[in-house]
Amino acid sequence: MSQTLNKELKGDSRTAYNAASNYCEKLFKVPEKKPENIPYEEIKKITGTAGLRNNGYLEVNIYNGSKFNIKNITLNYGKSEDEVRSYKNNVEIPSQSAEMFMFKVVPEKDFSWSISTAEGVEADFDINK
């Protein structure tokens, strides 16, 4: 331990707490994982429903049954396969949890949607093990 940290630890409790916290954070910092494309077998485990709102937003409720924490998701939305638009959104959907988010879309009377791609980081646990 450095002499500066030693002095800070002998100060008032708030200073000591901050010094110890910063020291431990630097010492045990875990590098953040970079998002990767989620494999198709795992994307099949991401399910949900979607509905068009009066204000031109598509409200999407997603259940993430994959072993990845989703960071980005791209949805295909449109009337037919020939008239599809892709919408990408930054999200935070942990593995084995559900979230709701919205996309501003061009409203279509009859529409379909699907998950095109997703990016994320593998969760620290796998509920299926």
matplotlib code that plots the C-alpha trace (Angstrom):
import matplotlib.pyplot as plt

x = [0.0, 1.2, 2.0, -0.7, -3.3, -2.1, -2.6, -6.1, -7.1, -6.2, -8.4, -12.2, -14.4, -15.7, -12.1, -11.0, -14.0, -13.4, -9.6, -10.2, -12.9, -10.8, -7.8, -9.9, -11.5, -8.1, -6.8, -9.7, -11.1, -12.6, -12.3, -15.7, -16.6, -17.1, -20.5, -20.5, -23.1, -25.4, -25.5, -28.8, -29.3, -29.4, -31.5, -34.2, -34.5, -35.3, -39.1, -41.7, -44.7, -45.1, -47.9, -48.3, -49.1, -51.2, -48.1, -46.3, -44.2, -43.8, -43.8, -41.8, -41.8, -38.8, -38.1, -34.4, -34.2, -30.6, -27.4, -26.3, -27.0, -28.3, -26.7, -28.1, -31.1, -32.2, -35.8, -37.3, -40.7, -43.1, -46.1, -44.4, -40.9, -40.5, -41.3, -39.2, -37.4, -34.7, -34.6, -31.6, -31.8, -29.3, -30.8, -29.9, -31.7, -30.0, -30.2, -33.4, -35.2, -37.8, -37.8, -40.0, -38.7, -40.0, -39.1, -40.4, -41.7, -43.7, -47.1, -48.4, -52.0, -51.1, -47.5, -45.1, -41.9, -39.0, -35.7, -33.0, -29.8, -28.7, -25.4, -24.4, -22.0, -22.2, -23.8, -21.6, -24.1, -26.1, -29.4, -29.5, -26.4]
y = [0.0, 3.5, 6.0, 8.3, 5.6, 4.9, 8.5, 8.6, 5.5, 7.3, 10.3, 10.6, 7.6, 9.0, 9.7, 6.3, 4.6, 6.4, 5.7, 2.0, 1.7, 3.4, 1.2, -2.0, -0.9, -0.4, -3.6, -5.9, -4.2, -6.7, -5.6, -5.0, -7.7, -6.4, -7.3, -10.0, -11.3, -13.7, -17.1, -18.1, -21.0, -18.4, -15.8, -18.5, -18.3, -14.5, -14.2, -11.5, -9.5, -6.2, -3.7, -0.5, 2.5, 5.5, 7.8, 5.9, 3.8, 0.0, -1.2, -4.4, -6.7, -9.1, -12.1, -13.0, -16.7, -16.8, -17.1, -13.7, -10.2, -8.3, -4.9, -4.2, -5.7, -5.2, -5.9, -6.3, -4.6, -4.2, -5.3, -8.1, -9.6, -7.2, -4.1, -4.6, -1.9, -2.7, -0.9, -1.1, -0.2, -0.1, -2.1, -3.7, -7.0, -9.4, -13.2, -14.8, -11.5, -9.4, -5.7, -3.4, -0.8, 1.2, 2.1, 5.0, 3.4, 4.2, 2.8, -0.1, -1.4, -5.0, -5.7, -8.4, -8.2, -10.4, -10.3, -9.9, -9.8, -9.2, -8.5, -9.1, -10.6, -14.0, -13.9, -14.9, -17.7, -20.2, -21.1, -24.3, -25.8]
z = [0.0, -0.8, 1.9, 0.5, 0.8, 4.3, 5.3, 3.7, 5.6, 8.9, 8.0, 8.6, 7.8, 4.5, 3.2, 4.4, 2.7, -0.6, -0.5, 0.2, -2.4, -5.1, -4.2, -4.4, -7.7, -9.3, -7.9, -8.8, -11.9, -14.3, -17.9, -19.5, -22.1, -25.6, -27.2, -29.8, -32.2, -30.4, -32.2, -33.9, -31.5, -28.7, -30.6, -30.9, -27.1, -27.3, -27.5, -27.2, -28.3, -30.1, -30.5, -32.4, -30.2, -31.4, -31.4, -34.1, -31.7, -31.8, -28.2, -27.8, -24.8, -24.9, -22.8, -23.0, -22.5, -23.9, -21.9, -23.1, -21.6, -24.7, -25.4, -28.9, -30.8, -34.4, -35.3, -38.8, -39.1, -42.0, -44.1, -46.0, -46.5, -49.5, -47.4, -44.3, -42.4, -39.8, -36.4, -34.1, -30.4, -27.6, -24.7, -21.4, -21.2, -18.8, -19.4, -18.1, -17.7, -19.6, -20.7, -22.7, -25.1, -28.1, -31.6, -33.6, -36.8, -39.9, -38.8, -40.9, -40.5, -40.8, -39.8, -38.8, -36.9, -36.1, -34.3, -37.0, -34.9, -31.4, -29.7, -26.2, -23.7, -22.2, -18.7, -15.8, -15.0, -17.1, -15.5, -17.6, -15.9]

ax = plt.figure().add_subplot(projection="3d")
ax.plot(x, y, z, "-o")
ax.set_aspect("equal")
plt.show()
